[in-house]
Each structure stands twice: as structure tokens, then as C-alpha cells.
């Protein structure tokens, strides 16, 4: 079971469940930090203690074997599985190494690991301190604010309201930044942690007396692992862009509305608890949830140890009159299990309004603004097919050898002019594209822009993402994709066939344009498939969407030109029963071209270097980093 996902919207609610999930990530970061310290210590022993080299390598290997990468979500890609199996190789080397001389091991191994531990994990710890400080400050101010009498002057109340809003915003910003930093560190450790180890291992082979023989045996696994690292980094860049966009949308959204979640309504409420005379009553903070379908209301006292959850069936809900109680934002509920009423205090007037709306109280119902605006829908018509074919024709005639094809975008103004020219009401459906007017970058960006505008709800190919991590059978993956593609409507299938055939043609020129099947998957995965729910958990499935595109490209002839096997059962998505770390498997079933490997020096690219976005012809000598384009194109079973 992997680490639970952290949703940005949950940070505003700040529920006990969110705190528990946050605690899991904090424990994992502490464990990683401790492990890196131990690994660095063992690495120093390996470098300095030449007489005890064999024992040091065995200890180094043991540390690697005992540590398991925990990835966000239940599913893992084949790349993540192979990266997690790195430790067994060091155990093999420990049995044959007798003597060793290492010249630059500190720069290759110790320095990058120490830098990752101090800069990344250290930044996460600083984020936790800021989060804890702002949380304590906010809740302390909130309790003082809620204890203000409603009989105070309106100007004084408005001033305190403005102050608490400012404190809430600071707390929300600290929470969002902390969740984002944790997500970033958990993802970056997959490659920034393993890359130094891979570089250090190459150094071992360079100086070892029997290095040639050992390096020859190590070559296949090194190629596979390097390919896994390349894909993992590319997936990280693609996922990071989407998660940052989601975080900014959540940050700019109206915080008074109810975010999507399991419950009809949930938030903290203060519950009035009556005590014997002359003690009066006390207000205690509870985390409350309400499910409208079953009329179930539950509240959990977070201040009590251990926390106890109480569940009731709601009978009625009514707003409390302002002059009937010396508190603001109050409302009363009646439940089946108790006699009398339960008086609750909301966090604000808008929060009370949401509770009354959810419980069908007497508070007026307001229309809640949507978090996301509906995108313009464009039909898949003759003009669209003609535009796609003309774009592909121009690209294949003059641009297949262009480095970074589809990765480097065109100028926005030119792309908009192209789209306006082709799809204006007065334009002919069979309009030709002048090759002298439109350059390659404008054409490729316009094609992706059109696919992004053809917006529909989740389609049958989205269904593939749910089962890709469940099946280790490569043939079944291909057969399942084959069957589901043939269930698409005719127009959808025709458009998909045109596009995939073109991408296959592009990949055959990868030696010059650097657009391998894997890189095309990174770019067109989020374009062709998109989850309807915009959450962090959905963003983590981008890597599986890339795999589906790879399968479509590598098996084009079979999928589109042969009838599917009617006996192949369609996949049934379910929770992953167990870990797949027991064996290494290929990312997809097609043959792989040899990948350019690290040079013997195995220098690691600095985090700020240009290698992250370079377009140099010799980019293959280091890990290829692709900045994916976040265009969206969804295939549906009923319409385009």
C-alpha cells in the first residue's frame, strides 16, 4: 500500500483524516532523511576503507535492500518497480570485489545525496514548521474571535472579521505550500536519489580490475534502469505542471464554497455542551460531517484523547435567531437518538449558510459557483478531419526530422490566427494550409490546440488507466487496449487512427528529432486522456496515460488493422492486491531501441542546469528531459 494522496482542497478543511495522511508523509520523509544519512556514512566507509571494501559494500547493499520506495497512490509504473529493485545488484558486486580505487566518488555519490537531504527534505521540514506555526496561530485567533459577543459594536466586529480572514489566508497559504512541497519531495526522490547511486556504480566499474567483465554483465539492467529513470523524470515534469495548475486553481477558488469530497458537508463546528449550575455551558470544537442521502450527521471531538466519534440521524435543522444567544453563526439541529436540540456554532456566516443548505434548513439556498468553468465544445466534423489531415501532411513532408517536434510550441498569436482562419464560419471545410505562411511549430501547436478544444467527458480509454498497474501480462495489456479501442464510435476511432499512425511515423525518425515513443507518450498522454476529476490523485495517473499512448503507437497495425479477440475479458479495475516488486517488467510490449547511456564519468546534472530543457543535438548523452505540453483531448464512447 503506497502513501495516501494529499489533496489541496483538503488542506482548507484541515480534517483529522487530512492530518493523519499528512503525518504518513512526514514519517516517510523522516525515514528517508535518516536513511540518506546512513547511506552517506556507509559510502564514506566504502571510499576510505579499502582493506575492508567487501564488508562495506555488503553493508551498503543491505541498506539499499532494506529501503523501499513508497510512491503516492496504490499503483506503481514499471519504471518505479524497477527503480525499487536496485539493491540486489550491489549484493552481487560485494561478493566479487577485492580491491578498488575511487577518485571522484564524493562528487558522484556523497555530494548529491547530501544536497538532496539538506535542500529538499530540509525545505519540507521548514514548511512543516511554518505550517504548524500558522495553524496554532489561526486556531488560537479563531477561538478568541468566536467568543466575541454579538452585542459588540458593528465596527469592532467587522475589524475582527477582517483580522481572522487574514489569519485564515496565511494558514491556507502555508498549508498549500507545505502539501505541495511534500508532493514534490516524494516524487523527486525517485530520480534524484537513484541517479547518484547509478553514477557511483559506473565509477566502480571504471576502476575495478575486472571491470570489463562485470560491466558487460551489468549492461542490460543499466540500460533498463536508465530508461526507467528517464521516464520517471519526464513523468515528474508532466505531473508537476498539472499539480501546480491545480494548486493555483484551488488557491484562487472561492473558499466559502464546499469543495468536492466524500460528504455532503464537512467542517469544524463548535458544539454547546450544557453543564450543571452554576457552570453554565462550554463550547468544544468538533469535526462534523453530514451525508444527505442517509441523513447521517456525525461529530468527532478532536480535543478529547482518545477521540470519540458520535453518529446521529438528523430530524431537522433551523437557524438560531441572533438575539436568542450570545454567540454568532449558530444553528440548532434535532436528531433521532437524543431528546432536545443540539446547538452548533459555525466558523463564519457563509459556513453556516452551507450547513443549512446541506441539511435543508430554513436558511435561503444560494447557488454555489463552480470551481472550474466549462470549456468550449467543438464537434468532430469534416472541417476538423480536414484540418488534422492537412497538419499531418505538412509535418510529414517537411518536419519529421525537426528536433523536439511537438515538444517546442509555436507563437500564441500565430496559432490563434491559424485556428481563426481555419474554423471561421466563412472558411471552406476543405481549406488548404499554405506551407509558406504557416511554419512547423505553428502547425504542430495548432493541431494540439484543436485536440484540446475537442472536449468531452471521460471516455473508454480513460478506463485503461485503472487497470494498467494491475496486470503484469504484457500481451493482455495490448489485447485489452485493442478491444476497448474498437468500442469507440467510428469517428472517434478514425481520428485516433489518423493521429497514432502519424505519431508512429514521427517515432521512426527519433534519431534525428529525439521524439521516441516514450517522449511522444509523455506529450500526448495528457492530451488524449484526461480524468474528469481534477485532483492530485488524478494527476498521479498521468504516467499511466502515457503508457496507453505508447501501447497504441507500438502496436498500431494490430490495434487498428486487425479485429480484436472477442474472448479477451475486459479489465475490471480493483485495488491492487499486492506489491509487484518481485520481478522487473518492461514498460510496454514493443521492442525498445538502444538508449544512449551515461558517459563513464557519470556526472549528474545540477538541478539548475540547462539540461532540464536543452535542445542540443547531443541531448541523448544525459537523461532526456521533456517539458510536456498540457493540452487535453478526451475520447468518449457516445460522442466527440
C-alpha positions in Angstrom: 0.0 0.0 0.0 1.5 3.3 -1.1 1.4 6.7 0.6 -2.1 8.4 0.6 -2.6 11.3 -1.7 -2.8 14.8 -0.3 -5.5 17.0 -1.9 -5.1 20.7 -1.9 -8.8 21.2 -1.2 -8.4 19.0 2.0 -5.9 21.5 3.4 -8.6 24.1 3.7 -10.9 21.7 5.6 -8.0 20.5 7.8 -9.8 17.4 8.9 -8.4 14.8 11.2 -8.1 12.4 8.3 -6.1 15.0 6.4 -3.8 15.4 9.4 -3.3 11.6 9.5 -2.4 11.4 5.8 -0.1 14.4 6.3 1.5 12.5 9.2 2.2 9.5 7.0 4.2 11.7 4.6 6.1 13.3 7.4 7.1 9.9 8.8 8.2 8.8 5.4 10.3 12.0 4.9 12.0 11.5 8.3 12.7 7.8 7.4 14.2 8.9 4.1 16.3 11.6 5.8 17.6 9.1 8.3 18.3 6.5 5.6 20.2 9.0 3.5 22.4 9.9 6.4 23.2 6.3 7.0 23.8 5.7 3.3 26.3 8.6 3.2 28.1 7.2 6.2 28.3 3.8 4.5 29.6 5.5 1.3 32.4 7.1 3.2 33.4 3.8 4.6 33.3 2.3 1.1 35.7 5.0 -0.3 38.2 5.2 2.6 38.4 1.7 4.0 40.0 -0.1 1.0 41.1 -3.0 3.2 37.6 -3.7 4.4 35.9 -3.0 1.0 33.9 -6.2 0.7 32.3 -5.7 4.1 31.5 -2.1 3.4 29.9 -2.9 0.0 27.8 -5.6 1.6 26.5 -3.2 4.3 25.8 -0.6 1.5 23.9 -3.2 -0.4 22.0 -4.3 2.8 20.9 -0.7 3.4 19.6 -0.4 -0.2 17.7 -3.7 0.0 16.0 -2.8 3.3 14.8 0.6 2.0 11.7 0.5 -0.2 10.4 3.5 -2.2 6.9 4.5 -1.2 5.1 6.1 -4.1 2.0 8.3 -3.9 -1.1 6.2 -4.6 -1.7 2.5 -4.8 -0.4 2.0 -8.3 3.2 1.9 -9.5 4.5 2.1 -13.0 7.0 -0.5 -14.3 9.7 2.2 -14.0 9.0 2.7 -10.3 9.0 -1.0 -9.7 12.4 -1.5 -11.4 13.9 1.5 -9.6 12.8 0.0 -6.3 14.7 -3.3 -7.1 18.1 -1.6 -7.2 19.6 -3.2 -4.1 20.2 -6.7 -5.3 22.9 -5.6 -7.8 25.1 -4.2 -5.1 24.9 -7.6 -3.2 26.2 -9.3 -6.3 29.1 -6.9 -6.6 30.1 -7.3 -2.9 30.9 -11.0 -3.5 33.5 -10.4 -6.2 35.1 -7.1 -5.3 38.7 -7.4 -3.9 40.3 -4.0 -4.3 39.1 -0.7 -5.6 40.4 2.9 -6.2 37.9 5.7 -6.4 38.9 9.2 -7.4 35.7 11.3 -7.6 33.3 9.2 -5.6 32.5 12.1 -3.2 31.3 14.3 -6.1 29.4 11.5 -7.7 27.7 9.9 -4.7 28.1 11.8 -1.4 27.6 15.4 -2.5 24.3 14.8 -4.5 22.8 12.7 -1.7 23.8 15.3 1.0 22.5 18.1 -1.2 19.1 16.3 -1.7 18.8 15.7 2.0 19.6 19.3 3.0 17.9 21.2 0.3 14.8 19.1 -0.4 14.0 17.3 2.9 15.3 20.3 4.8 12.9 22.6 2.9 10.0 20.2 3.7 10.9 20.4 7.4 10.9 24.2 7.2 7.5 24.1 5.6 6.2 21.9 8.4 7.4 24.5 11.0 5.7 27.3 9.1 2.5 25.2 8.8 2.4 24.3 12.5 3.1 27.9 13.5 0.3 29.3 11.2 -2.1 26.5 12.3 -1.6 27.2 16.0 -1.9 31.0 15.4 -5.0 30.6 13.3 -7.0 28.3 15.6 -6.0 30.4 18.6 -7.2 33.6 16.9 -10.4 31.7 15.7 -11.4 30.7 19.3 -10.9 34.3 20.5 -12.9 35.6 17.5 -15.8 33.2 18.1 -16.0 34.1 21.7 -16.8 37.7 20.9 -20.2 38.8 21.9 -22.7 39.7 19.1 -23.7 42.7 21.1 -20.4 44.5 20.4 -20.3 47.4 18.0 -20.6 46.5 14.3 -17.3 48.3 13.5 -15.4 46.2 16.1 -16.9 43.0 14.7 -16.0 44.0 11.2 -12.5 44.7 12.3 -12.1 41.3 14.0 -13.7 39.6 10.9 -11.1 41.2 8.7 -8.3 40.1 11.0 -9.5 36.5 11.2 -9.8 36.4 7.4 -6.2 37.5 7.1 -5.1 34.8 9.6 -7.1 32.2 7.7 -5.5 33.2 4.4 -2.0 32.9 5.9 -2.8 29.5 7.3 -4.3 28.3 4.0 -1.2 29.5 2.1 1.2 27.8 4.5 -0.9 24.6 4.2 -1.0 24.7 0.4 2.8 25.3 0.1 3.5 22.6 2.7 1.4 20.0 0.8 2.9 21.0 -2.5 6.5 20.7 -1.1 5.8 17.2 0.3 4.4 16.1 -3.0 7.4 17.5 -4.8 10.0 15.8 -2.5 8.2 12.4 -2.6 8.3 12.5 -6.4 11.8 13.9 -6.8 13.4 11.3 -4.6 12.6 8.7 -7.2 15.2 10.0 -9.6 17.4 12.4 -7.5 18.1 9.6 -5.1 18.8 6.8 -7.5 20.7 8.9 -10.1 23.8 9.4 -7.8 23.7 5.7 -7.0 23.7 4.8 -10.7 26.6 7.3 -11.3 28.6 5.9 -8.4 28.1 2.4 -9.7 29.5 3.3 -13.1 32.6 4.7 -11.3 33.1 1.3 -9.6 33.3 -0.4 -13.0 35.8 2.1 -14.4 38.4 1.4 -11.7 37.8 -2.2 -11.0 40.4 -4.8 -12.1 37.7 -7.0 -13.6 35.5 -4.0 -14.6 35.1 -5.0 -18.2 33.6 -8.4 -17.4 31.3 -7.0 -14.7 30.2 -4.0 -16.8 29.3 -6.4 -19.6 27.0 -8.4 -17.3 25.6 -5.2 -15.8 24.8 -3.6 -19.2 21.2 -4.8 -19.8 20.0 -3.9 -16.3 21.7 -0.5 -16.5 20.0 0.3 -19.8 16.6 -0.7 -18.4 17.2 1.3 -15.2 18.4 4.4 -17.2 15.3 4.1 -19.3 13.2 3.9 -16.2 14.9 7.0 -14.7 14.3 8.9 -17.9 10.6 8.1 -18.0 10.3 8.8 -14.2 11.8 12.3 -14.6 9.7 13.0 -17.7 6.6 11.9 -15.8 7.6 14.1 -12.9 7.9 17.2 -15.1 4.5 16.5 -16.7 2.8 15.8 -13.3 4.4 18.8 -11.6 3.0 21.2 -14.2 -0.5 19.8 -13.8 -0.3 19.8 -9.9 0.9 23.4 -9.9 -2.0 24.4 -12.1 -4.4 22.6 -9.8 -2.9 24.2 -6.7 -3.3 27.7 -8.2 -6.9 27.0 -9.2 -7.7 25.8 -5.7 -5.9 28.8 -4.2 -7.9 31.3 -6.4 -11.2 29.5 -5.9 -13.9 30.8 -3.5 -13.1 29.4 -0.1 -16.6 29.8 1.1 -17.9 27.0 -1.2 -17.9 23.4 -0.4 -15.0 21.5 -2.1 -15.7 18.1 -3.7 -15.4 15.3 -1.2 -17.0 12.2 0.3 -19.5 14.1 2.4 -22.3 16.4 1.5 -20.9 18.9 4.1 -18.0 18.7 6.5 -16.1 21.2 8.6 -15.2 22.1 12.2 -18.2 23.2 14.4 -18.3 24.3 18.0 -20.8 22.3 20.0 -22.6 23.8 23.0 -22.3 21.4 26.0 -24.5 22.2 28.9 -23.1 21.7 32.4 -24.6 21.7 35.9 -25.5 25.1 37.5 -23.6 27.4 38.1 -21.1 26.3 35.5 -23.3 27.2 32.6 -22.2 25.8 29.3 -19.0 25.2 27.3 -18.2 25.2 23.6 -15.9 22.5 22.3 -14.6 22.1 18.8 -15.8 19.0 16.9 -15.1 17.9 13.3 -18.6 17.3 11.9 -19.7 15.5 8.7 -23.2 15.2 7.1 -24.3 12.7 4.4 -27.6 13.8 2.9 -28.5 10.5 1.3 -28.7 8.6 4.6 -29.4 11.8 6.7 -26.4 10.9 8.8 -24.7 13.5 11.0 -21.5 12.7 12.8 -19.2 14.7 15.1 -15.8 13.9 16.5 -14.3 15.7 19.5 -10.7 16.4 18.3 -9.7 17.9 21.7 -10.5 14.7 23.6 -8.0 11.8 23.9 -8.8 9.3 22.5 -11.1 10.9 20.0 -14.7 9.5 20.1 -17.0 9.8 17.1 -20.8 10.1 17.6 -23.2 9.4 14.8 -26.9 10.5 14.6 -29.8 10.6 12.2 -30.9 14.1 11.5 -34.6 15.1 12.1 -34.5 18.9 11.5 -32.2 21.9 11.2 -33.1 25.5 11.9 -31.1 28.8 12.1 -30.7 30.2 15.6 -32.0 33.7 16.0 -29.3 36.3 16.6 -31.0 37.8 19.7 -31.6 34.4 21.3 -27.9 33.5 22.0 -24.8 35.4 22.9 -22.8 33.8 20.0 -22.6 34.4 16.3 -23.2 31.9 13.4 -25.3 29.5 15.5 -27.9 27.0 14.4 -29.9 24.1 16.0 -30.4 20.6 15.0 -32.6 17.8 16.2 -31.6 14.1 16.0 -33.4 10.8 16.5 -31.0 9.5 19.1 -31.3 12.5 21.5 -34.0 14.5 23.1 -33.9 18.2 22.8 -31.8 20.3 20.4 -28.0 20.4 19.8 -26.7 24.0 19.3 -23.8 24.3 16.9 -21.7 27.3 16.0 -20.2 27.6 12.5 -16.9 29.2 11.7 -18.5 32.1 9.7 -21.8 33.2 8.2 -21.0 31.6 4.9 -20.1 28.4 6.6 -23.4 28.4 8.4 -25.2 29.0 5.2 -23.6 25.9 3.6 -24.6 23.8 6.6 -28.2 25.0 6.4 -28.3 24.3 2.7 -26.9 20.8 3.1 -29.4 20.0 5.9 -32.4 21.6 4.2 -32.6 24.2 7.0 -34.5 27.4 6.8 -31.6 29.4 5.6 -32.1 30.6 2.0 -30.3 28.4 -0.6 -27.7 30.1 -2.7 -26.3 28.9 -5.9 -22.7 27.8 -5.4 -20.1 29.0 -8.0 -18.4 26.2 -9.8 -14.6 25.8 -9.2 -13.9 25.2 -12.9 -15.6 26.9 -15.9 -16.9 24.7 -18.7 -14.7 24.7 -21.7 -15.9 25.4 -25.2 -17.1 22.3 -27.0 -16.1 21.7 -30.6 -17.7 19.0 -32.8 -15.7 16.5 -34.7 -16.8 17.4 -38.2 -15.5 17.4 -41.8 -13.6 20.6 -41.2 -11.9 19.1 -38.2 -10.8 16.0 -40.1 -9.5 18.1 -43.0 -7.5 20.3 -40.6 -5.9 17.3 -38.9 -5.0 15.6 -42.2 -3.6 18.9 -43.6 -1.5 19.5 -40.5 -0.1 16.0 -40.5 0.6 16.2 -44.2 2.7 19.4 -43.8 4.6 18.0 -40.9 5.4 14.7 -42.6 6.5 16.5 -45.8 8.9 19.0 -44.2 9.3 18.5 -40.5 9.8 14.9 -39.4 13.5 15.4 -38.7 12.9 18.6 -36.7 14.4 18.2 -33.2 11.8 18.5 -30.4 8.9 18.1 -32.8 5.6 18.6 -30.9 7.7 19.5 -27.8 8.6 23.0 -28.8 5.5 25.2 -29.2 4.7 28.0 -31.6 3.9 31.6 -31.0 0.5 32.0 -29.5 -0.6 34.8 -31.8 0.2 32.8 -34.9 -1.5 29.7 -33.5 -4.7 31.7 -32.7 -4.6 33.2 -36.2 -4.3 29.7 -37.7 -7.3 28.5 -35.7 -9.4 31.5 -36.6 -8.6 31.2 -40.3 -9.4 27.5 -40.5 -12.5 27.4 -38.3 -14.2 30.7 -39.0 -17.8 30.4 -40.2 -16.9 31.6 -43.7 -14.0 29.2 -44.1 -14.3 26.3 -46.5 -14.3 22.8 -44.9 -11.6 21.6 -47.3 -9.3 24.7 -46.9 -5.6 24.1 -47.8 -2.8 25.3 -45.5 -0.2 27.4 -47.2 3.2 26.0 -46.2 4.9 29.4 -46.8 2.5 31.1 -44.3 2.5 28.5 -41.5 5.7 27.2 -40.0 6.1 23.8 -38.4 5.8 25.0 -34.8 2.6 26.8 -35.6 1.2 23.8 -37.3 2.0 21.3 -34.5 0.7 23.7 -31.8 -2.5 24.3 -33.8 -3.0 20.6 -34.1 -2.6 20.1 -30.4 -4.8 23.1 -29.7 -7.6 21.7 -31.8 -7.4 18.4 -30.0 -7.5 20.2 -26.7 -10.7 22.1 -27.7 -12.5 18.9 -28.7 -13.6 18.5 -25.0 -15.8 15.7 -23.7 -16.3 13.8 -20.5 -14.2 10.7 -19.6 -14.1 8.1 -22.3 -13.3 4.4 -22.7 -9.6 5.0 -23.0 -9.6 6.7 -19.5 -10.8 3.3 -18.3 -7.5 1.8 -19.3 -5.6 3.8 -16.7 -7.5 2.0 -13.9 -6.1 -1.4 -14.8 -2.6 -0.8 -16.3 -0.9 -1.2 -13.0 -2.9 -4.3 -12.1 -1.8 -6.6 -14.9 1.8 -7.8 -15.4 0.8 -9.7 -18.6 2.1 -7.6 -21.5 0.0 -9.4 -24.1 -3.1 -8.9 -22.1 -2.4 -5.1 -21.9 -2.2 -4.9 -25.7 -5.3 -7.1 -26.2 -7.3 -5.1 -23.7 -6.3 -1.8 -25.4 -7.2 -3.4 -28.7 -10.6 -4.4 -27.6 -11.5 -1.1 -26.0 -10.3 1.0 -29.0 -12.7 -1.0 -31.2 -15.6 0.0 -28.9 -15.1 3.7 -29.7 -17.6 5.4 -32.1 -16.5 5.3 -35.7 -15.5 9.0 -35.9 -13.5 8.8 -32.7 -11.7 5.6 -33.8 -11.0 7.1 -37.2 -9.5 10.3 -35.7 -7.4 8.3 -33.2 -6.1 6.0 -36.0 -5.0 9.1 -38.1 -3.2 10.6 -35.2 -1.5 7.4 -33.9 -0.3 6.5 -37.4 1.3 9.9 -37.7 2.9 9.5 -34.2 4.3 6.1 -35.3 5.8 7.8 -38.3 7.3 10.5 -36.1 8.9 7.9 -33.8 10.7 6.2 -36.7 12.7 9.4 -37.1 13.6 9.6 -33.4 17.4 9.5 -34.0 17.1 13.0 -35.6 14.0 14.5 -33.9 14.6 12.9 -30.4 10.9 12.1 -30.2 10.9 8.5 -29.1 7.8 6.5 -28.4 8.3 7.3 -24.7 8.6 11.0 -25.3 5.5 11.1 -27.5 3.7 9.3 -24.7 4.7 12.0 -22.2 3.4 14.7 -24.5 0.2 13.1 -25.9 -0.8 11.1 -22.8 -2.4 14.1 -21.0 -3.7 15.4 -24.4 -5.6 12.2 -25.4 -6.8 11.2 -21.9 -7.9 13.3 -19.0 -9.6 12.5 -15.8 -12.9 14.2 -15.1 -11.9 14.9 -11.5 -9.0 17.4 -11.2 -7.3 16.2 -8.0 -3.7 15.3 -7.1 -4.7 11.6 -7.2 -5.9 12.0 -10.8 -2.6 13.9 -11.7 -0.6 10.9 -10.4 -2.3 8.7 -13.2 -0.7 10.8 -15.9 2.2 8.3 -16.0 -0.3 5.5 -16.8 -1.9 7.6 -19.6 1.5 7.9 -21.2 1.8 4.1 -21.2 -1.5 3.7 -23.0 -0.3 6.0 -25.8 3.0 4.0 -26.0 1.0 0.8 -26.4 -1.2 2.4 -29.2 1.9 3.6 -31.1 4.0 0.4 -30.7 1.0 -1.9 -31.7 -0.6 0.3 -34.3 -1.0 -2.4 -37.0 -2.6 -4.9 -34.7 -4.9 -2.5 -32.8 -6.3 -0.6 -35.8 -6.0 -3.0 -38.7 -7.0 -6.3 -37.1 -10.2 -7.4 -35.4 -9.9 -7.8 -31.6 -10.2 -11.2 -30.0 -13.8 -11.5 -28.7 -12.7 -13.9 -26.0 -10.4 -11.4 -24.2 -12.2 -10.3 -21.0 -12.4 -6.6 -20.4 -10.4 -5.3 -17.4 -12.2 -4.8 -14.1 -10.4 -2.1 -12.1 -9.9 -3.0 -8.5 -7.5 -2.4 -5.7 -4.0 -3.7 -6.3 -3.7 -6.9 -4.2 0.0 -6.8 -3.5 3.4 -5.4 -4.5 4.8 -6.0 -7.9 8.4 -5.6 -6.8 9.0 -9.3 -7.1 10.1 -9.0 -10.7 11.1 -6.5 -13.3 8.8 -6.0 -16.3 9.0 -3.8 -19.4 7.1 -0.6 -19.7 5.2 -1.9 -22.8 5.3 -4.9 -25.1 7.1 -3.4 -28.1 10.8 -3.7 -28.9 13.0 -1.0 -27.5 15.7 0.9 -29.4 19.0 1.1 -27.6 19.1 4.2 -25.3 22.1 6.5 -25.0 23.8 5.7 -21.7 25.7 7.8 -19.2 29.3 8.6 -20.1 32.0 6.9 -17.9 32.3 10.0 -15.7 28.6 9.7 -14.8 28.3 13.4 -14.0 25.0 14.3 -12.5 23.2 17.4 -14.0 22.7 20.1 -11.5 19.1 21.0 -10.6 19.5 24.4 -12.1 21.5 23.4 -15.2 20.2 23.8 -18.7 20.0 20.0 -19.2 16.4 20.1 -18.0 15.3 21.9 -21.1 18.2 21.6 -23.5 17.6 21.0 -27.2 21.3 20.3 -28.1 21.8 17.6 -30.7 23.7 15.5 -28.2 21.0 15.6 -25.6 20.9 11.8 -25.6 24.2 11.6 -23.7 22.4 12.5 -20.5 18.9 11.9 -19.3 16.4 13.4 -21.8 14.1 15.8 -20.0 10.9 16.7 -21.9 8.6 19.5 -20.9 5.3 18.0 -21.8 2.5 20.1 -23.3 -0.6 20.1 -21.2 -3.2 20.0 -24.0 -6.2 17.9 -23.3 -8.2 15.7 -25.7 -10.8 13.2 -24.4 -12.3 10.2 -26.1 -15.8 9.2 -25.2 -18.0 6.2 -26.1 -21.1 8.3 -27.0 -19.9 11.4 -28.8 -16.9 13.7 -29.5 
